[in-house]
Amino acid sequence: MIKAVFFDLDGTLCDSDTAWDIAQRDMFQLFQKHYPDVSEEALTEAWRTVHRELFQQLNAGKCSMAEVRDSRFQYLFRELGLPIDKIMEEISDFFCSRYLTSLHLYEDVAVLEELHTYHVGIITNGAHDEHTDSQLSKVRHLGLNERIQSLTISGEIGVRKPNLGIFEVACERAGVLSKEAMLVGDTIQNDIVGANRAGMTSVYINRTSDGLIPKMADERPDYSISNLYGVLSCL
């Protein structure tokens, strides 16, 4: 019997991709006001290079998401041969703030109100601090802290999904066994693989209906849904 329903945050409860695109677009405009000699092509390529390198370090366990966030603009300015100064700090602060204020919940998050007989929690990768760009700030900004009973963030735990440790902590906080818990997420590798290995019921939310067919056994979700209301039929 399922007693706890956990949700991923980005791409599952909130539209982080759209928010990122808006923040990136507006940040690029601000950047080029300060540095008109830097072409959009050069800025775009440097931005991609910096994130590729930083996420390689993150995935290798060499840094945390908070460290990725705090160093991304330093890496960017070095990549472009620009001085690291107050302008860099201004652009960084602008980007983080614009990203947060552009975040919106998906309409089907209303389903949370129908799960009142279950423990409802969030398990998410990201920073756990008071910075504008942290999972903690996102949850507060979106008003989700008032709609859930637990919040488990990788930056607090010290391991990221799909590591079993973060799922174990979430279940302990909810006072349930892993077999009594369900995880709903939008990524196969982090959410579905992690939940399956932890012994939880896995639910893949595929909002784009891309027809993805997992090849490995631990990549196959127990259920696949196109919107969050589908969770109700999985319980």
LUMLUMBA-130729 format. One record per residue: x, y, z of N, C-alpha, C in turn. Coordinates in steps of 0.1 Angstrom, whole numbers, plus 5000, padded with zeros to 4 digits. Last residue first. Example, Ala and Ser with C-alpha at 12.3 -4.5 7.8 and 13.67 -1.06 7.14 Angstrom:
residues 2
512849785071513749895071512950005079513249435078512349555078513249675078
This chain:
residues 235
497650504921497650474935496650354939497450574895498550484899498550444913495450754893495150624887496250524890496750984902495550924910495250784905498551064883499050994895497850924903497251204863497451054861497950984873497551454870496251394874496351244872499951534858499951494872498651434877500251384825499951494834499851444848500951144814501151264806500851394814502750864827501550954827501951074819503550534834503850644826502650734825504750314860503650384853504250494845507250204865506050124868504850184861509750264840508850304851507750204853512850134833511450124830510550164842515450124840514950254834513450254831516049874848515849974859515550114853516249754823515149714832514949824842516949964794517449884806516249864816515650114776516249994771516549904783512550304773513850274780514350134776511350494748511250354753512550314760509550784743510850724748510550584753507550944733507550804729508850734733507151204740508151174730508351034727505251364755504851244747505851214736505851574771506051594757505651484748505551484797504651594792504751614777505651224814506151254800505251354794506551104844505651204837506251254825506750794857507350884847506350974841506950654888505950714878506650814870507750374907508150484899507150524889507750274940506950274928507350394920511050184953509850264953509050244940513550074954512449984957511150064958515750204945515450224959514250134963515650154918516750094926516550104941513450314911513450164909514550094918514450574917513250514925513250364923516550594899516750604913515650544921515250564874516350474878516550474893513550784876513050654875514050554879515251014882514050984889513650844888517651014865517651064879516451004887516850894840518150854848518050894862514350994833514550854834515750824843512551264846513751224840513951074843510251354859510351364845511551324838508451164885509551254880509551254865507351054915506851104902507951194897507450774936508150894931507650924917506050624965505950644951506750774947506350384992506550524986506450524971506550145003505350225006505350365000509050054998507949994991506650054993510450205017510550245003509450184995508350285045509350205039509350245024508050605063507550495054508750415049508550855074508150745082507550635075509551065060508051045059507550935068512151045066511451165070509951145070512750805052512850805067512050925072512350885026511450785032511450785047514551055023513151105021512151015028516650885027516450995037515051045036516450725005516350665018516050775029516850904984515550844985515350784999519550964989518551074990517151014991520850714986520850784998519850885000520950624959519950564968519850644981521350854933521950784945520850744955520550984910519850874914520450794926520251254933519551144925520351114913523251314952522251354942521551234937524251384985524251304974523051344965523851575006525251545001525351444990521551685017521951545020523351505016521551945007521451925021521951785025521551904979522551994986522651985001519251754975520551694974521651774981516451774996517251844986518751784986513251715005514651655005515451704993510651805024511451855013512851795015507251725034508751705035509351755022504651795029505051765043506551745045503252065010503951945012504251925026502252315008501452215002502052075003503952515016502652505023501752385019505952494998506252465012504952445020505052604975504952464976505152414991505252864966504252834976504052684979507252944950506052874943504952844953509153034968508553124959507253074952509752794981509152894989508452994979510952644961509852594968509052694975513152824954512052794944510852744951514652824977514052944973512952924963515452554976514752604988513952724984516952544954515752464954514852514965518152874944518352744952516952674951518853154938518853044929519152914937519053314961517953334952517753214943520253134990520453204977519253214969520052985012519153095011519353174999520252635002520752745009519752865007520752384985519952394997520552505006520752314950521252374962520252394973519751984937520052124937520652184950517251744931518651784931518751934930514551644953515051724942516551744943511451544963512851494963513551564951508751634983509551664971510951604973505651474995506951534996507651564983502951385013503351445001504651515003501251115026502351205029502851255015497751115019499051065017500051165023495351235019495451115028496851055027495551435000495551475015495651355024495651464973496451364979496551384995494351674962493651544962494451434969496151874961495051884970494251754972497751794940498251784953497151794964496551874916496351744921496851714935497552114909496352124917496051984923499452084890499852064904498752074914498452144866498052014871498651984885499752374858498352384863497952254870503052414870502152364860500652364867504252724884503752584886502952544874506952914872505552894874505252744876509653144872509153014875507653014877510553404870509953344858509353204860511853454894510553524892509853474879514153294890513253264900511853324897515453424868515053284867513953254877515953674878515053664867514553524865517853614898516553674902515453654891519953514882519353434893517953484897520453744866520053614860519353524870521253934885520053954876519553824871523553824895522353854904521053864896525153834872524853704879523553724888525254104867524654014857524253884863526554194891525254244887524554154877529054064889528154034900526654084897530054184866529854044866528854004877530354434876529454414865529054264864532254414895530954434900529854414889534354154880534154274888532654294892536654014862535653974871535454084881537054114827537454124842536254084851537153864801536653984807536953994822537553634785538653734787538253864793535653444783535553564773536653664775536353284804536253224790536253334779535953454825537253414821537353364807533153474824533953594822535353564818532453204830532053274817532953394814533453164855533953084844533653154831531853344868533353364869533953284857529453234864529753364857531253394858529552994879529252994864529653124857529952974906531152994898530853014883527552934918528353044923529553074914526552704905525852824904526752944908528452514914528252534900527552674898528052524941529352564936529252594921525452414943525652554947526952614942525952164934525152254926525352394930529452084941528052074944527252174934532051874926531552004932530051984934532751624919533851714922533351854928531051434908531151454923532251544928530651424882531751344887531951354902528651604879528251464877529451374882530151844882529051804891528751654891531951834860532451824874531451784884529951854841530851734841531451724854529052104847528151984849528951854848531152264839530752264853529852144856531252214811532452184819531952164834528752304802529252164799530352124809528852564810527952474817528252334814530952664793531052674808530052574815529852624768531052554772531252554787527552784768527452644766528652564771528853034770527852994780527652844780530353044747531053044760530152994771528253054728529252934728529952924741527053294734526353164735527253044736529153474730528553464743527853334744529553444702530653414712530153394726527053524693527553384690528653354700526853784700525953684706526353544704530053934706528953894698528053794705531154204724531054054725529854014717530854464724531854414714531854264714529054544744528554534730529554474720528754494773529854444765529354434750526354594784527654624791528854594782524554494766524554634769525854684775525054224768525554294756525354444757523854164793525354144791525854224779521254204787521854294797523454284795520754004769520554134765521254234774521353774785522153804773522053944768519253794803520653814807521553844796517153734787517253864793518653894798517753464780517553564770517753704775517853344806519053344797518853454786515253374815516353434822517653444813513853224796513553364797514753434804514952974799515053034786514853184787514252924826515652934822515853004809511452904823512053014832513553034828511252684807510852804802511452924810512352494825512952514812512552644806510652474847511952534849512652564835507752464856508252474843509652554843507152234883507252364878508052364864506851964887505952054894505952194888508651874867507551784871506451874878510552054861510051974850508851884853511752034893511952094880511452004869510951824914510551964913510552014899509451504920510551584916510051724915507451394947507551454934508951514932506051114965507151214963507151264949503750994986503951024972504951144971503150735009503850855006504050874991501850495009501550585020502150725017500650224991501350344990500950445001500849885000500050005000500950135000
